[in-house]
Amino acid sequence: MLRLRNFKQEDKTLLVNYLNNPDVKRFLSPKIPSPYTINDARWWVEEGSKVGITRAIEVDGQLAGSIGALPGQFEYAKSAEIGYWLAKEFWGKGIAVKALSALFNEVQLNTDIVRLHAVVFAGNTQSIKVLEKSGFEHEGLLKKAIYKQGTFCDAGVYGKIIN
């Protein structure tokens, strides 16, 4: 069973394990520290995950990843950028699509946000499939928009109107 919940102190060890897996962090923002330490996990649980609508993805009682919607400001106040990641052992099971659906419901019930968007590393085909299965449309390609570990990557922009 999948549910979204707030992060807990007990999640710290799994966060460190999951976010030090090269396959998991390959397409994650460089704002996530690498290597990921217990102090990073402590900050995330106590502070970082309190921004926007940020939730732990729990599957059958175990932390499986993270998902969130960060509302925009000013002229973007009715939009939010979404992001998510899953631990590798949870890949390929439809969990991200279900988590996105649960996040949509929470956003619709508790906010006045009408548009969600995601920015995806070019080449992250699995995430693109998740977004497309969730009703997102490809809206554009930002060339050399991402700089990570000394390399530029293009970024795909995907959007969905939810209200």
Backbone as ProteinMPNN parsed JSONL, in Angstrom:
{"seq_chain_A": "MLRLRNFKQEDKTLLVNYLNNPDVKRFLSPKIPSPYTINDARWWVEEGSKVGITRAIEVDGQLAGSIGALPGQFEYAKSAEIGYWLAKEFWGKGIAVKALSALFNEVQLNTDIVRLHAVVFAGNTQSIKVLEKSGFEHEGLLKKAIYKQGTFCDAGVYGKIIN", "coords_chain_A": {"N_chain_A": [[0.835, -1.182, 0.0], [0.541, 2.206, -0.829], [1.384, 5.359, 0.535], [1.467, 8.878, 1.161], [3.394, 10.807, 3.352], [4.604, 12.849, 6.09], [8.121, 13.392, 6.59], [10.104, 11.453, 8.896], [12.15, 11.162, 11.858], [13.173, 8.587, 11.92], [13.627, 8.012, 9.286], [16.115, 8.816, 8.453], [18.462, 7.125, 8.175], [17.794, 5.439, 6.007], [17.442, 7.411, 4.052], [20.108, 8.302, 3.73], [21.279, 5.924, 2.767], [19.78, 5.487, 0.378], [20.21, 7.883, -1.094], [22.865, 7.871, -1.66], [23.223, 6.062, -3.614], [24.483, 5.603, -6.767], [22.865, 5.234, -9.078], [20.369, 6.207, -8.29], [20.901, 8.902, -7.681], [21.767, 9.901, -10.084], [20.162, 11.472, -11.881], [19.321, 13.469, -10.22], [18.98, 16.748, -8.792], [21.872, 18.811, -8.433], [21.768, 20.167, -6.054], [21.267, 18.441, -4.052], [23.274, 17.086, -1.664], [26.407, 15.396, -2.253], [28.889, 13.233, -1.3], [25.948, 12.003, 0.435], [25.139, 12.69, 3.68], [24.549, 11.73, 7.162], [24.074, 14.062, 8.557], [23.092, 15.669, 6.495], [20.701, 14.299, 6.006], [19.446, 14.678, 8.466], [19.073, 17.475, 8.429], [17.315, 17.581, 6.233], [15.026, 16.139, 7.152], [14.287, 17.679, 9.383], [14.15, 20.352, 8.484], [14.407, 20.954, 5.586], [12.406, 19.415, 4.3], [10.139, 20.694, 5.012], [9.355, 22.679, 3.353], [7.138, 23.977, 0.955], [4.899, 21.554, -0.432], [5.932, 18.775, 0.621], [6.622, 15.402, 0.701], [7.22, 12.176, 2.144], [7.421, 9.15, 0.364], [5.793, 6.285, 1.067], [5.811, 2.789, 1.06], [4.116, -0.038, 1.773], [4.701, 0.38, 4.494], [7.393, 1.122, 4.467], [9.913, 3.554, 3.878], [10.164, 4.802, 0.648], [10.879, 6.814, -1.072], [10.754, 10.234, -2.199], [8.557, 13.017, -2.742], [7.326, 16.064, -4.081], [5.799, 19.354, -4.231], [6.638, 22.506, -5.124], [5.504, 25.588, -4.582], [5.23, 28.415, -6.805], [6.19, 31.93, -6.964], [4.901, 35.308, -6.884], [4.008, 36.212, -10.111], [3.892, 33.547, -10.706], [2.463, 32.296, -8.767], [0.273, 30.59, -8.804], [1.204, 28.258, -9.751], [3.24, 25.292, -9.517], [6.359, 23.667, -9.063], [7.133, 20.327, -9.52], [8.827, 17.525, -8.049], [10.484, 14.391, -7.695], [11.763, 11.29, -6.384], [12.779, 7.871, -6.302], [13.859, 5.097, -4.324], [16.097, 2.641, -5.616], [15.22, -0.047, -5.468], [12.505, 0.179, -5.677], [11.864, 0.875, -8.218], [10.184, 0.689, -11.415], [7.675, -0.326, -10.747], [5.366, 1.082, -10.884], [5.035, 2.888, -8.868], [5.833, 5.598, -8.733], [3.998, 6.867, -10.44], [1.615, 6.413, -9.046], [2.225, 7.803, -6.705], [2.427, 10.41, -7.703], [-0.251, 10.814, -8.445], [-1.461, 10.793, -5.908], [-0.217, 13.052, -4.85], [-1.25, 15.029, -6.599], [-3.933, 14.976, -5.791], [-3.706, 15.938, -3.15], [-2.674, 18.516, -3.607], [-4.781, 19.648, -5.105], [-6.864, 19.578, -3.21], [-5.925, 21.165, -1.1], [-4.777, 23.569, -1.913], [-4.618, 26.511, -4.062], [-3.438, 26.089, -6.446], [-3.079, 25.744, -9.933], [-1.548, 24.762, -11.953], [0.989, 22.431, -12.658], [4.44, 21.751, -13.037], [7.354, 20.098, -14.329], [10.86, 19.704, -14.459], [13.085, 17.921, -16.344], [16.011, 15.999, -16.619], [17.447, 15.621, -19.793], [17.394, 12.483, -21.311], [16.558, 11.078, -19.114], [14.646, 8.814, -19.314], [12.865, 7.162, -17.902], [11.666, 8.816, -15.975], [10.418, 10.623, -17.651], [8.52, 8.934, -18.839], [6.946, 8.394, -16.576], [5.884, 10.951, -16.058], [4.431, 11.414, -18.445], [2.565, 9.289, -18.34], [1.14, 10.241, -16.243], [-0.269, 12.323, -17.213], [1.091, 14.633, -17.967], [2.329, 17.028, -20.314], [4.776, 17.432, -22.855], [6.456, 20.428, -22.959], [8.611, 21.865, -23.79], [12.158, 22.241, -24.599], [14.996, 22.956, -22.87], [17.993, 24.019, -23.73], [21.216, 23.079, -22.661], [20.601, 23.712, -19.991], [21.0, 22.62, -17.503], [23.616, 22.217, -15.251], [25.845, 19.989, -14.088], [28.225, 18.369, -12.193], [30.378, 19.253, -13.807], [29.376, 19.035, -16.366], [27.166, 19.916, -19.013], [23.647, 19.606, -19.456], [20.712, 19.094, -21.381], [17.357, 20.129, -20.635], [14.148, 18.849, -20.249], [10.912, 20.254, -20.282], [7.913, 19.727, -18.663], [4.383, 19.924, -18.365], [1.248, 20.261, -16.567], [-2.151, 20.928, -16.304], [-4.193, 21.225, -13.512], [-6.465, 22.15, -12.26]], "CA_chain_A": [[0.0, 0.0, 0.0], [1.3, 3.45, -0.94], [0.834, 6.565, 1.145], [2.365, 10.017, 1.316], [3.426, 11.247, 4.742], [5.739, 13.697, 6.44], [9.342, 12.667, 6.941], [10.293, 11.173, 10.318], [13.544, 10.966, 12.277], [13.562, 7.209, 11.592], [13.927, 7.93, 7.849], [17.451, 9.347, 8.145], [19.408, 6.097, 7.706], [17.42, 5.046, 4.646], [17.763, 8.537, 3.16], [21.548, 8.247, 3.444], [21.527, 4.769, 1.894], [19.177, 5.682, -0.938], [20.75, 9.033, -1.826], [24.255, 7.61, -2.026], [23.218, 5.117, -4.716], [24.751, 6.367, -8.006], [21.75, 5.164, -10.018], [19.301, 7.079, -7.787], [21.27, 10.323, -7.737], [22.225, 10.252, -11.437], [19.36, 12.539, -12.474], [18.853, 14.396, -9.191], [19.588, 18.07, -8.766], [23.122, 18.9, -7.668], [21.555, 20.768, -4.734], [21.305, 17.331, -3.096], [24.701, 16.864, -1.419], [27.022, 14.12, -2.621], [28.068, 12.182, -0.696], [24.833, 12.396, 1.294], [25.523, 12.289, 5.032], [23.506, 11.711, 8.183], [23.746, 15.466, 8.846], [22.211, 16.104, 5.403], [19.397, 13.68, 6.254], [18.869, 15.358, 9.63], [18.577, 18.772, 7.945], [16.158, 17.352, 5.375], [13.878, 15.742, 7.967], [13.911, 18.733, 10.328], [13.947, 21.658, 7.859], [14.235, 20.974, 4.138], [11.146, 18.811, 3.863], [9.02, 21.527, 5.491], [9.111, 23.692, 2.325], [6.142, 23.559, -0.025], [4.223, 20.301, -0.09], [6.983, 17.774, 0.461], [6.196, 14.196, 1.39], [7.875, 10.881, 1.981], [6.619, 8.105, -0.273], [5.899, 5.075, 1.877], [5.213, 1.62, 0.433], [4.014, -1.137, 2.739], [5.333, 0.763, 5.747], [8.813, 1.446, 4.309], [10.262, 4.715, 3.069], [10.535, 4.408, -0.713], [11.363, 7.96, -1.825], [10.25, 11.562, -1.846], [7.827, 13.723, -3.79], [6.889, 17.354, -3.574], [5.39, 20.446, -5.106], [7.137, 23.778, -4.602], [4.739, 26.669, -5.215], [5.947, 29.569, -7.324], [5.947, 33.217, -6.326], [4.48, 36.427, -7.707], [3.172, 35.827, -11.244], [3.842, 32.082, -10.757], [1.883, 31.869, -7.49], [-0.733, 29.538, -9.014], [1.928, 27.131, -10.341], [4.211, 24.653, -8.628], [7.287, 22.717, -9.675], [7.16, 19.061, -8.806], [10.02, 16.698, -8.124], [10.325, 13.117, -6.998], [12.761, 10.249, -6.603], [12.504, 6.601, -5.636], [14.964, 4.16, -4.117], [16.181, 1.766, -6.785], [14.435, -1.278, -5.318], [11.095, 0.468, -5.932], [11.706, 1.264, -9.618], [9.509, -0.205, -12.35], [6.489, -0.939, -10.136], [4.246, 2.006, -10.976], [4.929, 3.637, -7.611], [5.937, 7.043, -8.974], [2.726, 7.316, -11.018], [0.644, 6.428, -7.939], [2.605, 8.891, -5.802], [2.028, 11.656, -8.364], [-1.703, 10.914, -8.333], [-1.746, 11.183, -4.523], [0.22, 14.443, -4.709], [-2.253, 15.851, -7.296], [-5.109, 15.079, -4.922], [-3.387, 16.822, -2.03], [-2.553, 19.877, -4.131], [-6.118, 20.117, -5.462], [-7.69, 19.754, -2.012], [-5.376, 22.057, -0.083], [-4.161, 24.783, -2.455], [-5.284, 27.092, -5.228], [-2.531, 25.862, -7.576], [-3.791, 25.234, -11.11], [-0.604, 24.22, -12.925], [2.203, 21.793, -12.172], [5.434, 21.499, -14.072], [8.552, 19.366, -13.925], [12.029, 19.855, -15.313], [13.674, 16.591, -16.358], [17.248, 15.831, -17.376], [17.34, 14.889, -21.051], [17.937, 11.143, -21.113], [15.892, 10.406, -17.993], [13.471, 8.273, -19.993], [11.9, 6.607, -16.946], [10.911, 9.917, -15.394], [9.565, 11.142, -18.722], [7.384, 8.01, -18.94], [6.1, 8.621, -15.401], [5.158, 12.198, -16.268], [3.461, 11.242, -19.528], [1.484, 8.434, -17.823], [0.409, 11.045, -15.263], [-0.993, 13.38, -17.906], [1.918, 15.796, -18.287], [2.66, 17.215, -21.726], [6.081, 18.044, -23.124], [6.239, 21.831, -23.327], [9.784, 22.471, -24.385], [13.49, 21.748, -24.286], [15.925, 24.017, -22.497], [19.326, 23.523, -24.083], [22.295, 23.353, -21.707], [20.0, 24.385, -18.838], [21.459, 21.981, -16.271], [25.06, 22.024, -15.131], [26.079, 19.07, -12.976], [29.512, 17.663, -12.217], [31.202, 19.682, -14.92], [28.746, 18.703, -17.644], [25.873, 20.519, -19.323], [22.573, 18.722, -19.94], [19.451, 19.723, -21.754], [16.27, 19.865, -19.694], [12.802, 18.831, -20.783], [9.904, 20.864, -19.419], [6.619, 19.05, -18.779], [3.378, 20.642, -17.6], [-0.092, 19.695, -16.432], [-3.167, 21.767, -15.668], [-4.905, 20.32, -12.596], [-7.734, 22.736, -11.789]], "C_chain_A": [[0.883, 1.25, 0.0], [0.586, 4.551, -0.174], [1.916, 7.639, 1.172], [2.253, 10.475, 2.754], [4.576, 12.219, 4.939], [6.952, 12.821, 6.75], [9.459, 12.549, 8.449], [11.785, 10.988, 10.604], [14.041, 9.571, 11.871], [13.924, 7.033, 10.116], [15.38, 8.244, 7.523], [18.401, 8.289, 7.574], [19.081, 5.663, 6.286], [17.686, 6.169, 3.653], [19.23, 8.506, 2.764], [21.842, 7.097, 2.497], [21.011, 5.014, 0.48], [19.895, 6.766, -1.74], [22.255, 8.954, -2.053], [24.357, 6.556, -3.125], [23.413, 5.903, -6.019], [23.602, 6.334, -9.007], [20.612, 6.093, -9.593], [19.674, 8.54, -7.993], [21.7, 10.798, -9.126], [21.48, 11.451, -12.022], [18.8, 13.51, -11.44], [19.606, 15.711, -9.274], [20.896, 18.043, -7.98], [22.96, 19.632, -6.335], [21.472, 19.691, -3.655], [22.772, 16.965, -2.901], [25.158, 15.464, -1.827], [28.48, 14.127, -2.175], [27.024, 12.761, 0.253], [25.095, 11.829, 2.685], [24.328, 12.252, 5.977], [23.125, 13.135, 8.582], [22.851, 16.054, 7.757], [20.8, 15.563, 5.618], [18.701, 14.352, 7.432], [18.288, 16.706, 9.2], [17.307, 18.581, 7.119], [14.905, 17.051, 6.205], [13.372, 16.914, 8.809], [13.57, 20.069, 9.665], [13.572, 21.585, 6.383], [12.901, 20.456, 3.661], [9.917, 19.59, 4.333], [8.631, 22.598, 4.465], [8.113, 23.147, 1.307], [5.342, 22.378, 0.487], [5.23, 19.207, -0.386], [6.617, 16.566, 1.308], [7.169, 13.043, 1.152], [6.901, 9.968, 1.254], [6.868, 6.837, 0.54], [5.165, 3.945, 1.168], [5.269, 0.477, 1.432], [4.81, -0.852, 4.007], [6.798, 1.148, 5.656], [8.992, 2.698, 3.458], [10.751, 4.242, 1.708], [11.11, 5.563, -1.514], [10.739, 9.238, -1.315], [9.541, 12.164, -3.046], [7.391, 15.064, -3.223], [6.486, 18.312, -4.667], [5.819, 21.741, -4.433], [6.403, 24.914, -5.301], [5.64, 27.807, -5.688], [5.591, 30.826, -6.547], [5.516, 34.239, -7.37], [3.616, 35.954, -8.869], [3.057, 34.313, -11.408], [3.187, 31.487, -9.516], [0.84, 30.758, -7.632], [-0.129, 28.311, -9.695], [2.854, 26.533, -9.286], [5.096, 23.725, -9.447], [7.275, 21.449, -8.846], [8.504, 18.377, -8.997], [9.773, 15.429, -7.339], [11.546, 12.251, -7.269], [12.32, 9.015, -5.831], [13.803, 5.842, -5.421], [14.918, 3.114, -5.226], [15.317, 0.509, -6.66], [12.943, -1.075, -5.557], [10.833, 0.88, -7.386], [10.888, 0.224, -10.383], [8.25, -0.867, -11.815], [5.269, -0.026, -10.173], [4.073, 2.898, -9.758], [4.961, 5.141, -7.852], [4.64, 7.596, -9.557], [1.665, 7.402, -9.925], [0.949, 7.565, -6.968], [2.226, 10.244, -6.403], [0.515, 11.859, -8.27], [-2.098, 11.356, -6.919], [-1.343, 12.636, -4.276], [-0.782, 15.387, -5.391], [-3.465, 16.063, -6.403], [-4.859, 16.038, -3.774], [-3.305, 18.274, -2.486], [-3.934, 20.443, -4.456], [-6.976, 20.411, -4.236], [-7.226, 20.899, -1.118], [-4.754, 23.346, -0.598], [-5.031, 25.351, -3.574], [-4.382, 27.004, -6.469], [-3.328, 25.244, -8.724], [-2.854, 24.556, -12.119], [0.594, 23.613, -12.212], [3.165, 21.645, -13.333], [6.629, 20.772, -13.467], [9.642, 19.641, -14.944], [12.825, 18.558, -15.193], [14.965, 16.61, -17.172], [16.936, 15.1, -18.68], [18.007, 13.532, -20.838], [17.311, 10.392, -19.955], [14.553, 9.853, -18.496], [12.433, 7.723, -19.024], [11.041, 7.713, -16.34], [9.97, 10.536, -16.427], [8.334, 10.254, -18.889], [6.412, 8.204, -17.783], [5.247, 9.872, -15.615], [4.086, 12.047, -17.339], [2.294, 10.354, -19.096], [0.592, 9.204, -16.856], [-0.282, 12.246, -15.888], [-0.213, 14.649, -18.189], [2.201, 15.819, -19.787], [4.033, 17.851, -21.839], [5.854, 19.461, -23.635], [7.464, 22.484, -23.936], [11.075, 21.818, -23.939], [14.384, 22.949, -24.024], [17.341, 23.5, -22.714], [20.366, 24.019, -23.081], [21.794, 24.072, -20.445], [20.505, 23.845, -17.509], [22.979, 21.835, -16.337], [25.307, 21.181, -13.895], [27.394, 18.34, -13.196], [30.323, 17.971, -13.474], [30.626, 19.439, -16.3], [27.423, 19.439, -17.8], [24.91, 19.455, -19.819], [21.406, 19.581, -20.379], [18.393, 19.317, -20.732], [14.939, 19.895, -20.426], [11.85, 19.453, -19.783], [8.564, 20.199, -19.733], [5.62, 19.768, -17.894], [2.041, 19.933, -17.596], [-0.981, 20.701, -15.733], [-4.014, 20.84, -14.79], [-6.224, 20.885, -12.071], [-8.362, 23.594, -12.874]], "O_chain_A": [[1.857, 1.33, 0.749], [-0.639, 4.67, -0.218], [3.111, 7.346, 1.203], [1.159, 10.53, 3.315], [5.417, 12.389, 4.056], [6.814, 11.656, 7.123], [8.988, 13.409, 9.194], [12.573, 10.696, 9.704], [15.209, 9.408, 11.518], [14.476, 5.999, 9.741], [15.831, 7.961, 6.413], [19.076, 8.548, 6.578], [19.977, 5.532, 5.452], [18.111, 5.909, 2.527], [19.56, 8.667, 1.589], [22.577, 7.27, 1.524], [21.72, 4.777, -0.498], [20.158, 6.589, -2.929], [22.849, 9.89, -2.588], [25.462, 6.193, -3.528], [22.603, 6.772, -6.342], [23.385, 7.314, -9.719], [19.962, 6.701, -10.443], [18.842, 9.333, -8.435], [21.969, 11.984, -9.314], [22.101, 12.347, -12.595], [17.901, 14.292, -11.751], [20.733, 15.768, -9.767], [21.011, 17.335, -6.979], [23.914, 19.712, -5.561], [21.594, 19.995, -2.468], [23.445, 16.577, -3.856], [24.404, 14.494, -1.756], [29.245, 14.969, -2.643], [27.188, 13.852, 0.797], [25.253, 10.619, 2.845], [23.232, 12.69, 5.628], [21.967, 13.39, 8.912], [21.954, 16.845, 8.05], [19.819, 16.284, 5.433], [17.49, 14.57, 7.393], [17.159, 17.044, 9.554], [16.339, 19.324, 7.28], [13.85, 17.643, 5.98], [12.163, 17.116, 8.931], [12.787, 20.843, 10.215], [12.53, 22.101, 5.979], [12.322, 20.996, 2.719], [8.785, 19.183, 4.075], [7.677, 23.344, 4.686], [8.226, 22.008, 0.855], [5.135, 22.224, 1.691], [5.359, 18.766, -1.528], [6.335, 16.699, 2.499], [7.833, 12.953, 0.119], [5.696, 10.011, 1.501], [8.003, 6.381, 0.679], [4.03, 4.119, 0.726], [6.345, 0.08, 1.879], [5.502, -1.726, 4.53], [7.402, 1.474, 6.678], [8.313, 2.879, 2.447], [11.636, 3.391, 1.616], [11.763, 5.337, -2.532], [10.267, 9.326, -0.182], [9.865, 11.874, -4.198], [7.12, 15.185, -2.028], [6.78, 18.12, -5.847], [5.411, 22.034, -3.309], [6.645, 25.178, -6.478], [6.659, 28.12, -5.073], [4.802, 30.793, -5.603], [5.733, 34.062, -8.569], [2.574, 35.343, -8.633], [2.213, 33.84, -12.169], [3.342, 30.296, -9.246], [0.558, 30.057, -6.66], [-0.854, 27.432, -10.161], [3.201, 27.181, -8.299], [4.644, 23.084, -10.396], [7.393, 21.492, -7.622], [9.217, 18.62, -9.971], [8.948, 15.401, -6.425], [12.265, 12.449, -8.248], [11.588, 9.102, -4.845], [14.73, 5.93, -6.226], [13.848, 2.75, -5.712], [14.745, 0.053, -7.65], [12.192, -2.047, -5.634], [9.699, 1.2, -7.742], [10.895, -0.961, -10.047], [7.798, -1.869, -12.37], [4.248, -0.331, -9.558], [3.064, 3.593, -9.636], [4.194, 5.881, -7.236], [4.228, 8.698, -9.192], [0.898, 8.364, -9.883], [0.033, 8.216, -6.465], [1.754, 11.128, -5.688], [0.059, 12.978, -8.037], [-2.977, 12.203, -6.758], [-2.043, 13.367, -3.575], [-1.127, 16.428, -4.831], [-3.965, 17.18, -6.271], [-5.714, 16.866, -3.46], [-3.819, 19.165, -1.81], [-4.227, 21.59, -4.119], [-7.731, 21.383, -4.223], [-8.043, 21.535, -0.451], [-4.251, 24.142, 0.194], [-6.033, 24.759, -3.973], [-4.555, 27.762, -7.423], [-4.141, 24.343, -8.519], [-3.31, 23.862, -13.027], [1.144, 24.204, -11.283], [2.752, 21.439, -14.475], [6.873, 20.826, -12.261], [9.377, 19.791, -16.137], [13.193, 18.142, -14.095], [15.011, 17.164, -18.271], [16.245, 14.082, -18.675], [19.081, 13.458, -20.242], [17.513, 9.185, -19.824], [13.484, 10.355, -18.15], [11.236, 7.808, -19.297], [9.826, 7.56, -16.209], [8.849, 10.925, -16.097], [7.225, 10.761, -19.062], [5.197, 8.183, -17.979], [4.038, 9.855, -15.383], [2.957, 12.503, -17.158], [1.148, 10.634, -19.449], [-0.576, 8.859, -16.673], [-0.823, 13.093, -15.177], [-0.796, 15.647, -18.611], [2.299, 14.779, -20.437], [4.409, 18.697, -21.029], [5.147, 19.669, -24.621], [7.361, 23.551, -24.54], [11.099, 20.974, -23.044], [14.508, 23.844, -24.86], [17.823, 22.647, -21.969], [20.397, 25.192, -22.708], [22.484, 24.936, -19.902], [20.444, 24.54, -16.495], [23.54, 21.392, -17.339], [25.013, 21.608, -12.779], [27.634, 17.768, -14.259], [30.875, 17.076, -14.115], [31.318, 19.62, -17.302], [26.656, 19.571, -16.846], [25.305, 18.519, -20.515], [21.149, 20.65, -19.824], [18.519, 18.295, -20.056], [14.636, 20.851, -21.138], [11.958, 19.215, -18.58], [8.14, 20.116, -20.886], [5.962, 20.181, -16.786], [1.731, 19.129, -18.475], [-0.614, 21.258, -14.699], [-4.494, 19.805, -15.251], [-7.018, 20.145, -11.491], [-9.43, 24.169, -12.666]]}, "name": "protein", "num_of_chains": 1, "seq": "MLRLRNFKQEDKTLLVNYLNNPDVKRFLSPKIPSPYTINDARWWVEEGSKVGITRAIEVDGQLAGSIGALPGQFEYAKSAEIGYWLAKEFWGKGIAVKALSALFNEVQLNTDIVRLHAVVFAGNTQSIKVLEKSGFEHEGLLKKAIYKQGTFCDAGVYGKIIN"}
